[in-house]
Amino acid sequence: MRREELLERYAAGERDFSGIGLDDVEVSGIDLSGINLNGASINQFFADGANLSGANLSDVCLYQAGFEDAVLIGTNFSAADLGSCNFRRANLEGANLEGAILEGAILEGANLERANLEGAIFESTWMPDGSLRSN
């Protein structure tokens, strides 16, 4: 899906975007609060791939979304359902994960430096090195 189409449909009141592909879509800095991206693919496979830095994704459903290698610097995920998401090697530096549900998420190699993790739920979250690096 193209950025323009996503924004037009969101502005028109649509909130259910379950399973869509946002690979290589630039959505940094936009407000998509309350959107349902359940099972969406938001992977960054190329240098100009998906970038959600600074986006407002508070109170969204992103269950099982793919964020592998994504750039999520300063993204607001407060109160978001991020259960079973793949954040393998994602850059979540300075992200707001306050009250987020990360149950069953994969955080292998993810950068969580300076991320707000207050009240986040990490039950059954996969972190092979056992650390969060959230200075």
Phi and psi restraints in degrees (value plus and minus 20) as a CYANA .aco file:
   2 ARG   PHI    -100.6   -60.6
   2 ARG   PSI     133.4   173.4
   3 ARG   PHI     -74.3   -34.3
   3 ARG   PSI     -66.9   -26.9
   4 GLU   PHI     -80.7   -40.7
   4 GLU   PSI     -62.0   -22.0
   5 GLU   PHI     -85.2   -45.2
   5 GLU   PSI     -64.8   -24.8
   6 LEU   PHI     -78.0   -38.0
   6 LEU   PSI     -69.0   -29.0
   7 LEU   PHI     -86.0   -46.0
   7 LEU   PSI     -58.7   -18.7
   8 GLU   PHI     -83.8   -43.8
   8 GLU   PSI     -66.6   -26.6
   9 ARG   PHI     -87.1   -47.1
   9 ARG   PSI     -58.1   -18.1
  10 TYR   PHI     -85.1   -45.1
  10 TYR   PSI     -65.0   -25.0
  11 ALA   PHI     -82.8   -42.8
  11 ALA   PSI     -49.0    -9.0
  12 ALA   PHI    -100.2   -60.2
  12 ALA   PSI     -20.3    19.7
  13 GLY   PHI      83.8   123.8
  13 GLY   PSI     -25.0    15.0
  14 GLU   PHI     -91.5   -51.5
  14 GLU   PSI     116.1   156.1
  15 ARG   PHI    -146.1  -106.1
  15 ARG   PSI     -35.0     5.0
  16 ASP   PHI    -115.9   -75.9
  16 ASP   PSI      84.8   124.8
  17 PHE   PHI    -141.1  -101.1
  17 PHE   PSI      18.0    58.0
  18 SER   PHI     -75.0   -35.0
  18 SER   PSI     112.8   152.8
  19 GLY   PHI      53.4    93.4
  19 GLY   PSI     -12.6    27.4
  20 ILE   PHI     -95.3   -55.3
  20 ILE   PSI     142.4   182.4
  21 GLY   PHI    -123.2   -83.2
  21 GLY   PSI     100.6   140.6
  22 LEU   PHI    -134.1   -94.1
  22 LEU   PSI       1.9    41.9
  23 ASP   PHI     -78.1   -38.1
  23 ASP   PSI     113.2   153.2
  24 ASP   PHI      44.1    84.1
  24 ASP   PSI       5.8    45.8
  25 VAL   PHI    -125.1   -85.1
  25 VAL   PSI     109.3   149.3
  26 GLU   PHI    -107.5   -67.5
  26 GLU   PSI      89.1   129.1
  27 VAL   PHI    -147.6  -107.6
  27 VAL   PSI       2.7    42.7
  28 SER   PHI     -84.0   -44.0
  28 SER   PSI     123.4   163.4
  29 GLY   PHI      55.0    95.0
  29 GLY   PSI     -15.8    24.2
  30 ILE   PHI    -118.8   -78.8
  30 ILE   PSI     140.8   180.8
  31 ASP   PHI    -120.1   -80.1
  31 ASP   PSI      91.7   131.7
  32 LEU   PHI    -141.9  -101.9
  32 LEU   PSI      11.0    51.0
  33 SER   PHI     -78.0   -38.0
  33 SER   PSI     119.5   159.5
  34 GLY   PHI      60.5   100.5
  34 GLY   PSI     -17.5    22.5
  35 ILE   PHI     -96.4   -56.4
  35 ILE   PSI     130.9   170.9
  36 ASN   PHI    -126.1   -86.1
  36 ASN   PSI      88.3   128.3
  37 LEU   PHI    -135.3   -95.3
  37 LEU   PSI      14.5    54.5
  38 ASN   PHI     -73.8   -33.8
  38 ASN   PSI     100.2   140.2
  39 GLY   PHI      55.3    95.3
  39 GLY   PSI      -7.8    32.2
  40 ALA   PHI     -90.7   -50.7
  40 ALA   PSI     134.9   174.9
  41 SER   PHI    -127.7   -87.7
  41 SER   PSI     100.1   140.1
  42 ILE   PHI    -151.6  -111.6
  42 ILE   PSI      30.1    70.1
  43 ASN   PHI    -106.6   -66.6
  43 ASN   PSI     130.9   170.9
  44 GLN   PHI    -133.8   -93.8
  44 GLN   PSI      79.7   119.7
  45 PHE   PHI    -119.4   -79.4
  45 PHE   PSI     -33.5     6.5
  46 PHE   PHI    -147.3  -107.3
  46 PHE   PSI     143.7   183.7
  47 ALA   PHI     -76.7   -36.7
  47 ALA   PSI     -52.0   -12.0
  48 ASP   PHI    -122.5   -82.5
  48 ASP   PSI       8.7    48.7
  49 GLY   PHI     -93.4   -53.4
  49 GLY   PSI    -188.8  -148.8
  50 ALA   PHI     -72.8   -32.8
  50 ALA   PSI     108.7   148.7
  51 ASN   PHI    -155.0  -115.0
  51 ASN   PSI      91.1   131.1
  52 LEU   PHI    -129.4   -89.4
  52 LEU   PSI       0.1    40.1
  53 SER   PHI     -77.1   -37.1
  53 SER   PSI     110.9   150.9
  54 GLY   PHI      53.3    93.3
  54 GLY   PSI     -16.7    23.3
  55 ALA   PHI     -93.7   -53.7
  55 ALA   PSI     131.6   171.6
  56 ASN   PHI    -118.1   -78.1
  56 ASN   PSI      84.8   124.8
  57 LEU   PHI    -140.0  -100.0
  57 LEU   PSI      17.8    57.8
  58 SER   PHI     -92.3   -52.3
  58 SER   PSI     124.6   164.6
  59 ASP   PHI      35.4    75.4
  59 ASP   PSI      20.0    60.0
  60 VAL   PHI    -128.7   -88.7
  60 VAL   PSI     139.7   179.7
  61 CYS   PHI    -122.7   -82.7
  61 CYS   PSI      91.3   131.3
  62 LEU   PHI    -141.7  -101.7
  62 LEU   PSI       2.7    42.7
  63 TYR   PHI     -69.7   -29.7
  63 TYR   PSI     107.4   147.4
  64 GLN   PHI      46.0    86.0
  64 GLN   PSI      -1.7    38.3
  65 ALA   PHI     -92.2   -52.2
  65 ALA   PSI     130.8   170.8
  66 GLY   PHI    -120.5   -80.5
  66 GLY   PSI      95.8   135.8
  67 PHE   PHI    -138.4   -98.4
  67 PHE   PSI       5.5    45.5
  68 GLU   PHI     -79.7   -39.7
  68 GLU   PSI     106.2   146.2
  69 ASP   PHI      44.0    84.0
  69 ASP   PSI      -6.6    33.4
  70 ALA   PHI     -94.8   -54.8
  70 ALA   PSI     134.3   174.3
  71 VAL   PHI    -119.2   -79.2
  71 VAL   PSI      92.2   132.2
  72 LEU   PHI    -148.3  -108.3
  72 LEU   PSI      14.9    54.9
  73 ILE   PHI     -84.8   -44.8
  73 ILE   PSI     102.6   142.6
  74 GLY   PHI      49.2    89.2
  74 GLY   PSI      -6.7    33.3
  75 THR   PHI     -90.5   -50.5
  75 THR   PSI     120.4   160.4
  76 ASN   PHI    -113.3   -73.3
  76 ASN   PSI      85.9   125.9
  77 PHE   PHI    -130.4   -90.4
  77 PHE   PSI       3.2    43.2
  78 SER   PHI     -80.0   -40.0
  78 SER   PSI     115.7   155.7
  79 ALA   PHI      38.1    78.1
  79 ALA   PSI       1.6    41.6
  80 ALA   PHI    -106.4   -66.4
  80 ALA   PSI     129.7   169.7
  81 ASP   PHI    -110.5   -70.5
  81 ASP   PSI      82.7   122.7
  82 LEU   PHI    -131.4   -91.4
  82 LEU   PSI       4.0    44.0
  83 GLY   PHI     -80.2   -40.2
  83 GLY   PSI     115.2   155.2
  84 SER   PHI      40.3    80.3
  84 SER   PSI       1.2    41.2
  85 CYS   PHI     -96.3   -56.3
  85 CYS   PSI     131.0   171.0
  86 ASN   PHI    -121.3   -81.3
  86 ASN   PSI      84.8   124.8
  87 PHE   PHI    -127.3   -87.3
  87 PHE   PSI       7.2    47.2
  88 ARG   PHI     -77.2   -37.2
  88 ARG   PSI     100.1   140.1
  89 ARG   PHI      41.8    81.8
  89 ARG   PSI      -2.2    37.8
  90 ALA   PHI     -94.7   -54.7
  90 ALA   PSI     128.4   168.4
  91 ASN   PHI    -117.9   -77.9
  91 ASN   PSI      80.8   120.8
  92 LEU   PHI    -126.0   -86.0
  92 LEU   PSI       6.3    46.3
  93 GLU   PHI     -78.6   -38.6
  93 GLU   PSI     105.8   145.8
  94 GLY   PHI      50.8    90.8
  94 GLY   PSI      -9.4    30.6
  95 ALA   PHI     -90.5   -50.5
  95 ALA   PSI     131.7   171.7
  96 ASN   PHI    -119.0   -79.0
  96 ASN   PSI      87.5   127.5
  97 LEU   PHI    -133.0   -93.0
  97 LEU   PSI       2.9    42.9
  98 GLU   PHI     -80.2   -40.2
  98 GLU   PSI     101.8   141.8
  99 GLY   PHI      51.8    91.8
  99 GLY   PSI     -10.7    29.3
 100 ALA   PHI     -95.3   -55.3
 100 ALA   PSI     129.2   169.2
 101 ILE   PHI    -118.0   -78.0
 101 ILE   PSI      93.0   133.0
 102 LEU   PHI    -134.3   -94.3
 102 LEU   PSI       5.6    45.6
 103 GLU   PHI     -81.0   -41.0
 103 GLU   PSI     100.9   140.9
 104 GLY   PHI      58.1    98.1
 104 GLY   PSI     -12.7    27.3
 105 ALA   PHI     -93.1   -53.1
 105 ALA   PSI     136.4   176.4
 106 ILE   PHI    -125.5   -85.5
 106 ILE   PSI      97.8   137.8
 107 LEU   PHI    -137.5   -97.5
 107 LEU   PSI       3.2    43.2
 108 GLU   PHI     -79.9   -39.9
 108 GLU   PSI      99.5   139.5
 109 GLY   PHI      53.4    93.4
 109 GLY   PSI     -12.7    27.3
 110 ALA   PHI     -93.7   -53.7
 110 ALA   PSI     124.8   164.8
 111 ASN   PHI    -116.4   -76.4
 111 ASN   PSI      91.8   131.8
 112 LEU   PHI    -133.8   -93.8
 112 LEU   PSI       3.8    43.8
 113 GLU   PHI     -80.7   -40.7
 113 GLU   PSI     113.8   153.8
 114 ARG   PHI      39.8    79.8
 114 ARG   PSI      -3.7    36.3
 115 ALA   PHI     -95.6   -55.6
 115 ALA   PSI     124.7   164.7
 116 ASN   PHI    -106.6   -66.6
 116 ASN   PSI      90.2   130.2
 117 LEU   PHI    -129.8   -89.8
 117 LEU   PSI      -7.5    32.5
 118 GLU   PHI     -79.4   -39.4
 118 GLU   PSI     103.8   143.8
 119 GLY   PHI      53.3    93.3
 119 GLY   PSI     -14.6    25.4
 120 ALA   PHI     -90.9   -50.9
 120 ALA   PSI     126.5   166.5
 121 ILE   PHI    -124.2   -84.2
 121 ILE   PSI      98.4   138.4
 122 PHE   PHI    -133.2   -93.2
 122 PHE   PSI       0.7    40.7
 123 GLU   PHI     -79.7   -39.7
 123 GLU   PSI     109.6   149.6
 124 SER   PHI      41.3    81.3
 124 SER   PSI       1.4    41.4
 125 THR   PHI     -96.4   -56.4
 125 THR   PSI     118.3   158.3
 126 TRP   PHI    -115.2   -75.2
 126 TRP   PSI      92.4   132.4
 127 MET   PHI    -153.4  -113.4
 127 MET   PSI      67.9   107.9
 128 PRO   PHI     -73.9   -33.9
 128 PRO   PSI     -53.6   -13.6
 129 ASP   PHI    -106.6   -66.6
 129 ASP   PSI     -27.1    12.9
 130 GLY   PHI      55.9    95.9
 130 GLY   PSI      -9.0    31.0
 131 SER   PHI    -147.7  -107.7
 131 SER   PSI     137.0   177.0
 132 LEU   PHI    -126.5   -86.5
 132 LEU   PSI     -37.7     2.3
 133 ARG   PHI      25.0    65.0
 133 ARG   PSI      36.4    76.4
 134 SER   PHI    -132.7   -92.7
 134 SER   PSI      34.1    74.1
